[in-house]
Amino acid sequence: MKKRILVVDDEKNLRILYKEELKEDGYDVQVADSAETAFKILDKQEFDAIVLDVQMPGMNGLEAMGHMLHKNRKQAIILNTAYSQFKDDFESWSADAYVVKSSDLSELKEKLRELVG
């Protein structure tokens, strides 16, 4: 059975890239453009992992992660951001992994393999 991944990012091009790249690796991938959209999806479906951008309009990824973990602690959460300084923020410590955004998705893919197979 395919592992299910939810990618939450406000950048459309990144959502497209991540979805295509992760589908090629055999994952069932859904995307959301905001935390609010992600919550609606999570109300209906469960995922093995969530790849979550930190800097988004509206609710940021750290706040969203708190809500997601409160509702369901089973899924892995990977914070994915262009800003490495969030790695030292104690709020990010609840995440299963922290990946700095790059056009090379090898680190993200490696973390997903480690966390969900």
Z-matrix of the N, CA and C atoms (Angstrom, degrees):
N
C 1 1.454
C 2 1.539 1 109.10
N 3 1.305 2 115.90 1 134.76
C 4 1.462 3 121.11 2 -178.92
C 5 1.521 4 110.93 3 -67.43
N 6 1.319 5 114.93 4 140.51
C 7 1.460 6 120.76 5 173.93
C 8 1.520 7 107.99 6 -76.30
N 9 1.333 8 115.78 7 140.22
C 10 1.465 9 121.24 8 -175.73
C 11 1.523 10 110.10 9 -101.86
N 12 1.339 11 114.85 10 129.40
C 13 1.461 12 122.21 11 -177.95
C 14 1.523 13 108.92 12 -122.71
N 15 1.337 14 116.34 13 135.29
C 16 1.459 15 122.03 14 172.41
C 17 1.518 16 107.57 15 -111.54
N 18 1.329 17 116.49 16 123.49
C 19 1.466 18 122.50 17 177.87
C 20 1.528 19 107.51 18 -104.53
N 21 1.341 20 116.12 19 122.70
C 22 1.461 21 121.49 20 -179.77
C 23 1.522 22 107.77 21 -116.36
N 24 1.327 23 115.82 22 111.54
C 25 1.467 24 121.15 23 -178.31
C 26 1.520 25 108.43 24 -155.65
N 27 1.326 26 117.25 25 138.63
C 28 1.455 27 120.36 26 -178.87
C 29 1.534 28 112.82 27 -81.20
N 30 1.329 29 118.05 28 -9.83
C 31 1.465 30 121.08 29 179.67
C 32 1.530 31 110.11 30 -91.05
N 33 1.329 32 115.74 31 113.66
C 34 1.459 33 121.45 32 -175.71
C 35 1.529 34 112.93 33 -57.24
N 36 1.319 35 117.14 34 -45.30
C 37 1.469 36 120.02 35 -177.87
C 38 1.524 37 111.92 36 -61.97
N 39 1.319 38 116.35 37 -37.15
C 40 1.464 39 119.18 38 178.07
C 41 1.526 40 111.24 39 -69.13
N 42 1.332 41 116.68 40 -39.04
C 43 1.474 42 119.05 41 177.33
C 44 1.521 43 110.25 42 -59.43
N 45 1.320 44 116.56 43 -43.04
C 46 1.475 45 120.97 44 179.96
C 47 1.530 46 109.81 45 -64.32
N 48 1.339 47 116.86 46 -48.22
C 49 1.459 48 121.43 47 -179.57
C 50 1.529 49 111.07 48 -59.25
N 51 1.327 50 116.86 49 -50.15
C 52 1.465 51 120.62 50 -177.90
C 53 1.527 52 110.64 51 -62.37
N 54 1.323 53 116.28 52 -42.80
C 55 1.466 54 119.00 53 -178.48
C 56 1.525 55 110.67 54 -61.32
N 57 1.316 56 117.21 55 -48.03
C 58 1.469 57 120.61 56 -178.69
C 59 1.529 58 111.86 57 -65.04
N 60 1.330 59 116.42 58 -46.38
C 61 1.472 60 120.63 59 -178.42
C 62 1.531 61 111.46 60 -63.28
N 63 1.322 62 117.09 61 -43.20
C 64 1.462 63 119.94 62 -177.75
C 65 1.526 64 111.94 63 -74.32
N 66 1.325 65 116.60 64 -31.76
C 67 1.474 66 119.17 65 174.64
C 68 1.525 67 109.98 66 -63.97
N 69 1.340 68 116.87 67 -39.91
C 70 1.468 69 120.97 68 177.66
C 71 1.529 70 111.64 69 -61.32
N 72 1.328 71 116.13 70 -27.86
C 73 1.465 72 120.69 71 178.16
C 74 1.530 73 112.10 72 -85.50
N 75 1.329 74 116.92 73 3.57
C 76 1.462 75 120.43 74 174.23
C 77 1.516 76 116.12 75 96.02
N 78 1.319 77 118.03 76 8.56
C 79 1.460 78 120.80 77 178.74
C 80 1.532 79 110.85 78 -89.24
N 81 1.326 80 115.80 79 151.76
C 82 1.458 81 122.66 80 169.65
C 83 1.529 82 104.80 81 -90.57
N 84 1.341 83 117.49 82 115.35
C 85 1.461 84 121.36 83 -169.81
C 86 1.523 85 111.26 84 -118.28
N 87 1.331 86 115.18 85 133.14
C 88 1.459 87 122.57 86 170.90
C 89 1.525 88 106.42 87 -120.01
N 90 1.316 89 116.29 88 156.10
C 91 1.463 90 120.30 89 179.63
C 92 1.525 91 110.48 90 -128.08
N 93 1.339 92 114.46 91 153.53
C 94 1.460 93 121.96 92 175.34
C 95 1.521 94 107.75 93 -138.91
N 96 1.331 95 116.25 94 144.33
C 97 1.462 96 120.45 95 -177.03
C 98 1.530 97 113.58 96 -93.81
N 99 1.331 98 117.41 97 -1.58
C 100 1.464 99 121.27 98 -179.52
C 101 1.526 100 109.26 99 -161.18
N 102 1.319 101 114.91 100 166.54
C 103 1.468 102 119.46 101 176.35
C 104 1.524 103 110.42 102 -62.51
N 105 1.317 104 116.09 103 -40.41
C 106 1.463 105 120.47 104 -178.47
C 107 1.530 106 111.02 105 -61.81
N 108 1.329 107 117.56 106 -43.04
C 109 1.462 108 121.22 107 176.99
C 110 1.522 109 110.29 108 -64.79
N 111 1.314 110 116.58 109 -39.75
C 112 1.471 111 120.90 110 178.50
C 113 1.524 112 110.86 111 -60.95
N 114 1.329 113 117.61 112 -41.77
C 115 1.462 114 120.40 113 179.49
C 116 1.529 115 111.29 114 -60.79
N 117 1.330 116 116.87 115 -40.25
C 118 1.474 117 120.45 116 178.48
C 119 1.528 118 110.57 117 -62.93
N 120 1.316 119 116.64 118 -41.61
C 121 1.468 120 120.96 119 178.80
C 122 1.529 121 109.87 120 -66.44
N 123 1.332 122 116.55 121 -43.23
C 124 1.465 123 121.29 122 -177.84
C 125 1.528 124 112.49 123 -67.89
N 126 1.324 125 117.26 124 -23.15
C 127 1.468 126 120.40 125 175.31
C 128 1.526 127 111.27 126 -67.23
N 129 1.336 128 116.70 127 -25.26
C 130 1.469 129 121.38 128 -175.14
C 131 1.520 130 113.52 129 -105.87
N 132 1.330 131 117.80 130 -23.32
C 133 1.464 132 121.28 131 -173.20
C 134 1.515 133 110.93 132 -139.22
N 135 1.328 134 115.30 133 155.32
C 136 1.456 135 120.68 134 173.76
C 137 1.526 136 109.22 135 -108.57
N 138 1.320 137 115.76 136 151.01
C 139 1.458 138 122.02 137 -179.15
C 140 1.520 139 109.51 138 -129.66
N 141 1.320 140 115.39 139 153.73
C 142 1.452 141 120.30 140 175.97
C 143 1.519 142 111.08 141 -79.10
N 144 1.338 143 116.30 142 -30.32
C 145 1.464 144 120.73 143 179.60
C 146 1.523 145 110.14 144 -151.35
N 147 1.330 146 113.94 145 152.11
C 148 1.458 147 121.56 146 175.77
C 149 1.523 148 107.33 147 -124.69
N 150 1.329 149 116.19 148 125.22
C 151 1.458 150 122.41 149 174.49
C 152 1.521 151 105.15 150 -98.65
N 153 1.329 152 116.21 151 114.81
C 154 1.461 153 121.28 152 -166.18
C 155 1.522 154 111.46 153 -122.90
N 156 1.333 155 115.86 154 119.88
C 157 1.458 156 121.59 155 174.27
C 158 1.525 157 108.59 156 -69.40
N 159 1.323 158 117.52 157 147.39
C 160 1.458 159 120.39 158 179.46
C 161 1.521 160 111.16 159 -88.40
N 162 1.327 161 117.81 160 -49.54
C 163 1.459 162 122.11 161 -176.25
C 164 1.523 163 110.31 162 -89.62
N 165 1.333 164 116.02 163 102.03
C 166 1.466 165 121.29 164 177.46
C 167 1.517 166 108.01 165 -137.55
N 168 1.337 167 117.10 166 151.60
C 169 1.461 168 119.19 167 173.88
C 170 1.530 169 109.82 168 -64.60
N 171 1.307 170 116.36 169 154.39
C 172 1.459 171 119.16 170 -176.99
C 173 1.515 172 108.67 171 77.02
N 174 1.307 173 116.64 172 -131.66
C 175 1.459 174 121.39 173 179.44
C 176 1.523 175 110.16 174 -76.71
N 177 1.331 176 116.95 175 127.81
C 178 1.465 177 118.82 176 179.64
C 179 1.532 178 110.30 177 -79.13
N 180 1.312 179 115.18 178 171.15
C 181 1.459 180 120.74 179 -174.58
C 182 1.512 181 114.37 180 -65.77
N 183 1.341 182 117.86 181 -32.38
C 184 1.461 183 119.61 182 179.24
C 185 1.524 184 110.91 183 -67.04
N 186 1.338 185 116.29 184 -43.35
C 187 1.469 186 120.16 185 176.56
C 188 1.532 187 110.43 186 -63.76
N 189 1.331 188 115.73 187 -44.21
C 190 1.470 189 120.78 188 -179.47
C 191 1.523 190 110.95 189 -61.10
N 192 1.334 191 116.68 190 -40.81
C 193 1.459 192 120.47 191 179.86
C 194 1.522 193 110.85 192 -60.17
N 195 1.329 194 116.91 193 -40.71
C 196 1.464 195 120.56 194 178.17
C 197 1.515 196 111.41 195 -58.31
N 198 1.320 197 116.99 196 -45.13
C 199 1.473 198 121.38 197 178.67
C 200 1.532 199 110.68 198 -65.36
N 201 1.320 200 116.32 199 -42.39
C 202 1.473 201 120.73 200 -178.32
C 203 1.528 202 111.13 201 -63.93
N 204 1.320 203 116.69 202 -43.23
C 205 1.463 204 120.33 203 -179.43
C 206 1.524 205 111.54 204 -69.36
N 207 1.324 206 116.35 205 -33.44
C 208 1.461 207 120.22 206 177.89
C 209 1.532 208 110.92 207 -64.06
N 210 1.332 209 115.59 208 -37.28
C 211 1.468 210 121.47 209 -178.96
C 212 1.522 211 112.93 210 -79.27
N 213 1.344 212 116.86 211 -39.61
C 214 1.460 213 120.60 212 -174.67
C 215 1.529 214 109.34 213 -153.62
N 216 1.302 215 116.87 214 110.08
C 217 1.460 216 120.77 215 -178.30
C 218 1.525 217 111.87 216 -87.60
N 219 1.327 218 118.71 217 -2.36
C 220 1.462 219 120.84 218 -174.38
C 221 1.519 220 113.74 219 -75.55
N 222 1.325 221 118.42 220 -35.16
C 223 1.458 222 119.16 221 -175.77
C 224 1.521 223 111.02 222 -79.23
N 225 1.329 224 115.24 223 146.29
C 226 1.464 225 121.15 224 175.70
C 227 1.527 226 108.54 225 -77.85
N 228 1.319 227 116.29 226 144.51
C 229 1.469 228 120.20 227 176.66
C 230 1.522 229 108.50 228 -122.71
N 231 1.337 230 114.12 229 125.97
C 232 1.462 231 121.63 230 176.04
C 233 1.521 232 107.25 231 -112.05
N 234 1.317 233 116.38 232 115.98
C 235 1.461 234 119.84 233 173.45
C 236 1.519 235 107.55 234 -77.40
N 237 1.313 236 115.35 235 131.83
C 238 1.461 237 121.64 236 -174.62
C 239 1.523 238 107.35 237 -131.10
N 240 1.327 239 116.40 238 108.86
C 241 1.454 240 118.85 239 -173.63
C 242 1.523 241 111.47 240 -145.80
N 243 1.306 242 115.51 241 157.65
C 244 1.460 243 121.33 242 177.04
C 245 1.528 244 110.81 243 -83.00
N 246 1.327 245 116.91 244 -7.21
C 247 1.458 246 121.16 245 -173.38
C 248 1.525 247 110.79 246 -110.33
N 249 1.322 248 116.72 247 105.98
C 250 1.465 249 120.46 248 -176.33
C 251 1.526 250 112.78 249 -69.00
N 252 1.341 251 118.66 250 -19.49
C 253 1.468 252 119.85 251 -177.29
C 254 1.530 253 112.63 252 -65.09
N 255 1.326 254 118.57 253 -21.12
C 256 1.460 255 119.97 254 179.40
C 257 1.526 256 111.85 255 -69.34
N 258 1.318 257 116.55 256 -18.61
C 259 1.468 258 120.28 257 179.73
C 260 1.527 259 111.29 258 -60.60
N 261 1.338 260 117.20 259 -30.25
C 262 1.456 261 121.91 260 -179.99
C 263 1.527 262 113.18 261 -88.20
N 264 1.315 263 118.02 262 -6.04
C 265 1.460 264 122.85 263 178.91
C 266 1.529 265 108.36 264 -74.33
N 267 1.324 266 116.97 265 125.31
C 268 1.462 267 119.27 266 -175.61
C 269 1.527 268 112.47 267 -58.72
N 270 1.328 269 117.77 268 -26.63
C 271 1.472 270 120.23 269 178.44
C 272 1.530 271 111.49 270 -63.74
N 273 1.323 272 117.68 271 -28.29
C 274 1.467 273 120.61 272 -178.56
C 275 1.522 274 112.49 273 -77.71
N 276 1.330 275 117.85 274 -12.25
C 277 1.458 276 121.18 275 -176.59
C 278 1.521 277 112.80 276 -66.69
N 279 1.320 278 118.20 277 -19.40
C 280 1.470 279 121.12 278 178.73
C 281 1.526 280 112.06 279 -74.23
N 282 1.311 281 116.84 280 -16.22
C 283 1.467 282 120.54 281 -179.83
C 284 1.530 283 109.60 282 -71.58
N 285 1.320 284 115.25 283 152.32
C 286 1.464 285 120.46 284 177.59
C 287 1.527 286 111.48 285 -77.17
N 288 1.323 287 116.38 286 -24.57
C 289 1.467 288 120.78 287 179.20
C 290 1.523 289 108.83 288 -158.03
N 291 1.313 290 115.03 289 161.14
C 292 1.455 291 123.35 290 179.83
C 293 1.518 292 107.17 291 -134.98
N 294 1.328 293 116.98 292 120.75
C 295 1.462 294 121.43 293 -177.60
C 296 1.527 295 108.73 294 -126.76
N 297 1.326 296 116.38 295 130.03
C 298 1.457 297 121.02 296 175.66
C 299 1.524 298 107.67 297 -81.11
N 300 1.334 299 116.06 298 130.63
C 301 1.462 300 121.34 299 -177.63
C 302 1.511 301 111.78 300 -57.23
N 303 1.333 302 113.69 301 143.26
C 304 1.454 303 121.07 302 178.62
C 305 1.523 304 107.85 303 -157.93
N 306 1.329 305 116.41 304 156.09
C 307 1.467 306 118.92 305 174.65
C 308 1.526 307 110.10 306 -71.25
N 309 1.316 308 116.36 307 -18.08
C 310 1.465 309 122.47 308 174.79
C 311 1.531 310 107.06 309 -91.75
N 312 1.317 311 117.01 310 111.76
C 313 1.464 312 121.24 311 -174.98
C 314 1.530 313 113.36 312 -89.63
N 315 1.320 314 117.84 313 12.88
C 316 1.464 315 119.51 314 -175.08
C 317 1.527 316 112.59 315 -62.93
N 318 1.328 317 119.26 316 -38.67
C 319 1.460 318 120.70 317 179.12
C 320 1.529 319 110.52 318 -66.56
N 321 1.310 320 117.20 319 -43.56
C 322 1.462 321 121.15 320 177.78
C 323 1.530 322 110.65 321 -61.42
N 324 1.319 323 116.61 322 -45.80
C 325 1.458 324 120.25 323 179.51
C 326 1.527 325 111.47 324 -62.74
N 327 1.320 326 116.43 325 -38.97
C 328 1.461 327 120.38 326 179.05
C 329 1.533 328 110.30 327 -63.51
N 330 1.331 329 116.62 328 -43.42
C 331 1.480 330 120.19 329 179.17
C 332 1.527 331 110.08 330 -63.58
N 333 1.316 332 117.52 331 -40.74
C 334 1.458 333 120.10 332 178.70
C 335 1.530 334 110.56 333 -62.83
N 336 1.312 335 117.12 334 -43.17
C 337 1.482 336 120.31 335 178.08
C 338 1.522 337 110.52 336 -60.87
N 339 1.339 338 116.54 337 -41.78
C 340 1.477 339 120.70 338 179.47
C 341 1.527 340 111.40 339 -63.60
N 342 1.331 341 116.45 340 -41.24
C 343 1.454 342 120.84 341 -172.34
C 344 1.524 343 115.18 342 -85.68
N 345 1.335 344 117.12 343 -36.08
C 346 1.471 345 118.90 344 -175.12
C 347 1.519 346 114.35 345 -127.87
N 348 1.308 347 117.06 346 -9.58
C 349 1.471 348 119.81 347 179.58
C 350 1.486 349 114.32 348 95.81
